[in-house]
Amino acid sequence: MIAPFSTTGIGSLPHTDPEEACRLVMASFDIPFWPQLPGRSYHELMIPQYSEGMPFIRKDKQKRSIWIQKDDSDALTSFYETYTEDTRIAVSEEYAKGFSVFLNHLDGKSLFSVKGHVTGPLTFTLGLKDSAGRPVYFDEELREISLMVLKAKARWQIDLLKPFSRNIIIFIDEPILSALGSSGYLGVSTEEALRLLTEISAAVKNAGGIPGIHCCGNADWPMVINSGVSIINFDAHGYTGTLAVYPSEFTGFLRSGGYLAWGIIPTNESIREESPETIRKRFDSGMEQLSRSMPGDLLLSQIILTPSCGMGSRSPEETEKVLKLLRGLKESLT
């Protein structure tokens, strides 16, 4: 059981030095995670970082772009011939230097929990496009291959993190969930979205991990709950009220052992205006709102604290403020 008010992060940091980033993570969070460093290389952005192993992948370093371009090669045949449900696909150091450095920092340690992350299949397939600019989600075969690749990368992370903890959390990062249903994504069905999330969640569980999901903004919360994840990370700075619409669903989720990870510290420009007092006031207001329709003791027993999103777009100084506010909130609540 994860201790109430344990802290962790989403993934990205603004640093370019992986050693510095890992030292900060190890010193700042109860549940440490390997840092994504998009400022170091475009390879560490959400889509490129998990693109290795995809057939037909193309990239332009100068333009910092990546896309799929089908050709007459045997790339598909080779992929299908080598892939099984036990396949692991590595994220190389070129694409995730923070991961290998993080493993070095874990060496010799035995922690209650550590965290990894993988870009979710919806965000990945709607963000990765073909040479005509069409999201690969709308190519049924490429959508399925993308899911297979992401599963394999989650399994690979779990294998490498297992020596250091019995509780390996893998967040499925799905910021695109807040946009589903808008005009740009009308072709994405709820049924298919749920299938993709359920399959990657199950892959994490089957590999011995604990699946969580990170959502920015509002989302189809019943669908998220039904995907089989054990942790739901939501933006508690601006969207706590969206959870209050589904009291029975979230109460059932918590009673079955699920956790709500409150992304209570903002990681946008509003961080500049925040103080320990404003953060505590916002948390108390959110708890009061949810406690009107959900058991307050249950909410407080199954709670994790996080920033609202990744910190890769913030300055190092703003990042330090996010972490200070997160620590301060935990101290005021425990």
KAZI-V692675 format. One record per residue. PSI is psi in degrees with one decimal (* if undefined). Layout:
PSI + PSI
This chain:
131.6 + 130.4 + 135.8 + 141.4 + 15.2 + 147.0 + 145.7 + 177.5 + 171.8 + -47.3 + -57.4 + 146.0 + 158.9 + -4.5 + 156.3 + -13.7 + 110.8 + -30.7 + -46.7 + -42.5 + -43.2 + -37.3 + -40.6 + -44.6 + -47.7 + -30.7 + -15.9 + -19.6 + 145.0 + -37.3 + 96.4 + 156.8 + 157.7 + 137.2 + 134.1 + 136.0 + 74.6 + -22.2 + -19.8 + -39.1 + 145.8 + -18.1 + -21.1 + 9.8 + 164.0 + -42.6 + -51.8 + -36.6 + -28.8 + 20.4 + -16.0 + 134.2 + -13.1 + 130.0 + 145.6 + 17.0 + 138.8 + 151.8 + 152.4 + 103.9 + -39.5 + -40.8 + -2.5 + 46.8 + 157.4 + 141.9 + 172.8 + 132.5 + 103.9 + 147.2 + -169.6 + 13.4 + 175.2 + 27.5 + -42.1 + -45.1 + -44.7 + -39.8 + -49.3 + -32.6 + -26.5 + -13.8 + 133.8 + 175.3 + -4.8 + 3.8 + 138.6 + 135.3 + 120.7 + 154.8 + 111.8 + 165.9 + -31.6 + -30.2 + -12.4 + 68.5 + -32.4 + -25.0 + -49.4 + -37.6 + -38.0 + -42.7 + -38.7 + -38.7 + -24.6 + -15.3 + 126.2 + -3.1 + 154.6 + 105.2 + 156.0 + -43.0 + 146.9 + 162.3 + 138.1 + -172.1 + 155.9 + 139.9 + 133.5 + 155.4 + -28.3 + -48.9 + -39.6 + -49.3 + -22.9 + -15.8 + -33.0 + 130.4 + 162.0 + -176.5 + -16.7 + 2.5 + 13.1 + 129.8 + 138.5 + -13.2 + -36.2 + 5.1 + 108.5 + -41.0 + -44.7 + -32.1 + -43.7 + -40.4 + -40.5 + -45.4 + -42.9 + -42.4 + -45.4 + -38.4 + -45.1 + -33.9 + -33.3 + -44.1 + -42.2 + -44.3 + -46.1 + -44.1 + -43.5 + -23.6 + -20.1 + -35.9 + -14.5 + -7.6 + 150.8 + -10.0 + 92.8 + 111.8 + 132.8 + 114.1 + 130.4 + 107.7 + 112.4 + 63.8 + -22.7 + -15.9 + -32.1 + -15.2 + -12.0 + 137.7 + -15.9 + 171.5 + -30.4 + -12.2 + 32.5 + -20.5 + 1.9 + 113.1 + 149.9 + -38.5 + -44.1 + -38.3 + -44.2 + -41.0 + -46.3 + -45.2 + -40.6 + -40.3 + -41.5 + -33.3 + -43.7 + -36.7 + -40.2 + -46.6 + -44.5 + -24.5 + 0.5 + 13.0 + 174.6 + 111.9 + 132.1 + 167.5 + 137.1 + 122.0 + 133.6 + 132.9 + -152.3 + 163.4 + 169.5 + 86.7 + -39.2 + -38.4 + -43.8 + -46.0 + -40.6 + -5.5 + -9.6 + 8.3 + 156.9 + -17.9 + 132.1 + 115.4 + 116.7 + 160.6 + 93.5 + -6.9 + -33.5 + -9.0 + 22.4 + -36.8 + -25.0 + -24.8 + -29.8 + -16.5 + -19.1 + 60.3 + -42.0 + -38.8 + -44.8 + -34.7 + -43.5 + -40.1 + -46.1 + -40.9 + -24.7 + 5.8 + 4.3 + 160.6 + 144.3 + 122.6 + 108.5 + 110.4 + 74.5 + -21.2 + 119.3 + 147.9 + 23.8 + -165.8 + -22.9 + -11.7 + -27.6 + -24.0 + -5.3 + 154.7 + 168.6 + -35.3 + -42.8 + -35.5 + -44.2 + -39.4 + -40.8 + -40.1 + -47.5 + -38.4 + -41.4 + -42.2 + -42.4 + -42.0 + -47.3 + -31.4 + -12.6 + -25.8 + -1.8 + 151.4 + 122.0 + -38.5 + -32.3 + -42.9 + -41.8 + -21.3 + -19.7 + 51.7 + 138.0 + 149.1 + 134.8 + 166.1 + 163.4 + -25.9 + -170.6 + 161.7 + 13.4 + -24.3 + -1.6 + 164.0 + 161.5 + -36.2 + -42.7 + -36.1 + -43.1 + -37.9 + -42.6 + -47.5 + -38.4 + -42.4 + -36.5 + -47.1 + -41.7 + -39.4 + -45.0 + -44.5 + -34.7 + -15.7 + -10.4 + *
